[in-house]
Amino acid sequence: MRKGIYVTAMALGMSVMLSGCAYQVTGLKEDEQDQFAAYCAQIVSKYDDSASAGLTTVSQSQQVPAADTSKAASDGSTSADTDASDTKTADTEAKQQEVTKTFTEAIGIKGVSFLYRDAQTAGGYNSNDVYDLTPDKGNELLVVRLKAKNTSSKKNKVDIPSQKLTFQASYGKESVNADMTLLLNDLTTYQGTLKGKKSKNLIMLFQFPKGTIKDTSKVVYTVKKGDTTVRINTDLSKQR
C-alpha cells in the first residue's frame, strides 16, 4: 500500500512542476516523449506487485517460436515414404511394360511372320555369304535360327533396322545384345523383299562367356522398342 502512495505522490509532484504558473511548459520532441513514456513505464513496473499488470521481460524463447521438431520429423518421414513409393511405382510400371509376345508380334511387320526354329552354342559361325565369324577371346556364340515368312500373296518389304529394335538374350545373370553383322541372313540388319508366300532363313548371334549356357532352351529373349520391352515366348514363336 505504501508503494502505491509513493508512486501516486511522485506522479502528482511531477504534474505540479510541469504545470506551475512560474514555469512555462516546454514541448517535448517525439523522441523525448518516447523516452519519458519508457521512464514512467519502468517506474510503474518497479513498484507494481501485479505481474499481469506490470511490464515483464520477454525471453528469447518467447520472442522466437521454437522449431516444431515433431513436424520436421514428420516431414522427413513423409519424404522417405514418398521416395519409397516412387521406387515401388517405377518397379511396378517396369513390370507392367514388360509383356510376353512372339517374335512376330514384337517385330511388328504386317504380313510377315518370324518363326523361332532353334538355338545352339558354337565356337564360330560360317556362312557362304562372307568369311567365318569367330567370337571374342573367352566367348562363344549363341546362334539363334529363325525363319521370316511372307503370309500374304503379294511382295512384302522387310526392313529390320528401320524398326529400331534391340534384341537381347539372357541366361542366369548374363545378358547380352545381339551382334550386328554384315551377314546377309542376319535378322538384326536384314533388309530385303519377300515374294508372296515365300520365306527366308535368318539368324541372330549372341556372345556369351564360354560355359555360361548349359541349356539353350532356358535362354530368355527380349525385344526392346522405345520404352517397351517384350519378352519372347519361343514355344508360341515356333507356330506363329
ChimeraX attribute file (.defattr): number of C-alpha atoms within 10 A of each C-alpha:
attribute: neighborCount
match mode: 1-to-1
recipient: residues
	/A:1	5
	/A:2	8
	/A:3	12
	/A:4	13
	/A:5	10
	/A:6	11
	/A:7	15
	/A:8	12
	/A:9	12
	/A:10	11
	/A:11	12
	/A:12	11
	/A:13	11
	/A:14	10
	/A:15	11
	/A:16	11
	/A:17	13
	/A:18	14
	/A:19	12
	/A:20	10
	/A:21	9
	/A:22	8
	/A:23	10
	/A:24	10
	/A:25	11
	/A:26	8
	/A:27	8
	/A:28	10
	/A:29	9
	/A:30	9
	/A:31	9
	/A:32	11
	/A:33	12
	/A:34	11
	/A:35	12
	/A:36	13
	/A:37	11
	/A:38	12
	/A:39	12
	/A:40	12
	/A:41	13
	/A:42	14
	/A:43	12
	/A:44	17
	/A:45	16
	/A:46	12
	/A:47	14
	/A:48	16
	/A:49	12
	/A:50	9
	/A:51	9
	/A:52	8
	/A:53	10
	/A:54	15
	/A:55	14
	/A:56	9
	/A:57	6
	/A:58	8
	/A:59	8
	/A:60	9
	/A:61	8
	/A:62	9
	/A:63	8
	/A:64	8
	/A:65	8
	/A:66	9
	/A:67	8
	/A:68	9
	/A:69	9
	/A:70	9
	/A:71	10
	/A:72	11
	/A:73	11
	/A:74	12
	/A:75	12
	/A:76	12
	/A:77	12
	/A:78	12
	/A:79	12
	/A:80	12
	/A:81	12
	/A:82	12
	/A:83	12
	/A:84	12
	/A:85	12
	/A:86	12
	/A:87	12
	/A:88	12
	/A:89	12
	/A:90	12
	/A:91	12
	/A:92	11
	/A:93	11
	/A:94	14
	/A:95	11
	/A:96	11
	/A:97	13
	/A:98	16
	/A:99	15
	/A:100	16
	/A:101	18
	/A:102	25
	/A:103	25
	/A:104	22
	/A:105	17
	/A:106	20
	/A:107	21
	/A:108	14
	/A:109	17
	/A:110	14
	/A:111	18
	/A:112	24
	/A:113	24
	/A:114	27
	/A:115	23
	/A:116	25
	/A:117	17
	/A:118	14
	/A:119	18
	/A:120	13
	/A:121	22
	/A:122	15
	/A:123	15
	/A:124	16
	/A:125	15
	/A:126	11
	/A:127	11
	/A:128	8
	/A:129	10
	/A:130	10
	/A:131	10
	/A:132	10
	/A:133	15
	/A:134	15
	/A:135	19
	/A:136	13
	/A:137	8
	/A:138	10
	/A:139	18
	/A:140	22
	/A:141	24
	/A:142	24
	/A:143	21
	/A:144	20
	/A:145	19
	/A:146	24
	/A:147	19
	/A:148	19
	/A:149	22
	/A:150	25
	/A:151	18
	/A:152	15
	/A:153	11
	/A:154	13
	/A:155	15
	/A:156	21
	/A:157	16
	/A:158	19
	/A:159	16
	/A:160	18
	/A:161	13
	/A:162	9
	/A:163	13
	/A:164	13
	/A:165	16
	/A:166	15
	/A:167	23
	/A:168	18
	/A:169	22
	/A:170	17
	/A:171	18
	/A:172	10
	/A:173	6
	/A:174	11
	/A:175	16
	/A:176	14
	/A:177	18
	/A:178	20
	/A:179	17
	/A:180	15
	/A:181	15
	/A:182	12
	/A:183	20
	/A:184	16
	/A:185	21
	/A:186	21
	/A:187	26
	/A:188	24
	/A:189	18
	/A:190	19
	/A:191	16
	/A:192	14
	/A:193	15
	/A:194	20
	/A:195	16
	/A:196	15
	/A:197	15
	/A:198	17
	/A:199	17
	/A:200	14
	/A:201	15
	/A:202	21
	/A:203	20
	/A:204	24
	/A:205	27
	/A:206	22
	/A:207	23
	/A:208	23
	/A:209	14
	/A:210	14
	/A:211	10
	/A:212	14
	/A:213	20
	/A:214	10
	/A:215	11
	/A:216	15
	/A:217	13
	/A:218	11
	/A:219	16
	/A:220	16
	/A:221	19
	/A:222	22
	/A:223	22
	/A:224	17
	/A:225	14
	/A:226	8
	/A:227	8
	/A:228	13
	/A:229	21
	/A:230	21
	/A:231	20
	/A:232	22
	/A:233	17
	/A:234	20
	/A:235	13
	/A:236	14
	/A:237	19
	/A:238	18
	/A:239	12
	/A:240	15
